[in-house]
Amino acid sequence: MLLFAGFAIAAYPRLHRKLLRDQSHRAAEAATAQIVPQLRDGDLIFHTSQSAQSRAIQLATHSAWSHCGIVYKQGENWQVFEAVQPVKLSRWPTGWRGARAATS
């Protein structure tokens, strides 16, 4: 029993972070589902995420948003050009974990 308690205590932080990531991802999908019908190729999309980097950008810029990208539809999927290193094309919204989004 003591071994199980030790394992549970050691595993809790990792499991808690995973739970928070999963909750954030579900919230992001729900938020983006509301704006998908309004999207057009070339729209700018602004978002935040749960990362420390995102929060630091918000604090430094005094903005509600920390990241942006340009969306376009390829087939049935929305894609987003985003400035991450290296600059890449990501499937949207699964590539973004932010729970809030807005278009231009």
N, C-alpha and C positions, 0 to 999 in steps of 0.2 A: 504494500500500500504506500509506503514511504517513497519507493521508487517511482510509482505512478504520479504521486504528488510532485516530485522533483521534475519529472518529465513535463507535467502540465504547466508548472511555473516557468520552465525554460521555453516551452513552445508558445506560451500565451502572446508575447509581443509579435512574433511572426504571424500567428494566426489572426491577431487583431488587425495588423497592417493589411493582410489579405482581405479581411472582411471589409475594411474601409475602402480599399481599392475596388472591390466588387460593388459596394453600395454606390460609390462615385460613378462607376461605369454605367450602372443601371440608371442613375439620375441623369447622366449625360445623354443616354439614349432616349429617355423620356423627353428631355428638354429639346433635343434636336429633332425628334419626330414632329414636334409642333411647327418647326420652321421649314422642314423639308418641302412641303407643298408650295412655299413661297419662293424657293431658291431659283435663281437663274444663273446660267453660265457666266462666270466672271465676277460674281458677287464676292465682296470681302466678308469674311466671317471673323468675328472677334470672340475670344473665349478666355476662360481662366481654367486653371487646373488646381489640384490639391498639392502640388509640389512646393517645396520650399523656394525654388527658383521663381515660380509663378508669383508667390506671395512677395518675394523681394522686389520683383519688377513692379507689382502693384504699389508697394510702399514708396519706391523710388520715383515713380511717375505720377502718383496720386490718381491713378486710374482704376476703374472697375475691371478693366481687361488687362491681360498680360501677354497675350499672343494674338496673332492674326494670320490669315491665309486667304488664298483665292480659290474658290470652289468651281468645279465644272463637272458635268455629268458625262461619264463614259459608259455607254451601254445602260445598264440598270443601276449602276453604282455611282455615288458622288465621290469625287476625288478632291483632295485639297493640296495645293502647293503651299508648303510651309517652310519657314526659315529655321531649320534645325541643322546641326552639323552632322553629316553633310546634308545640304539642301536636298530634299527628296519629295517624291510624290507619295501620298498616303491615302488609303481608302478612308473615306469619311462616313460616319463619325467614329468608327472603331479605332482609328489612330489617335483620337483625342480623348482624354479622360475628364475634361472639364465638365462641370454640371450646368454651366450657363453659356449661352451663345447668343449672338445678334448678327444681323446682316446689315449691309450698307443700303 
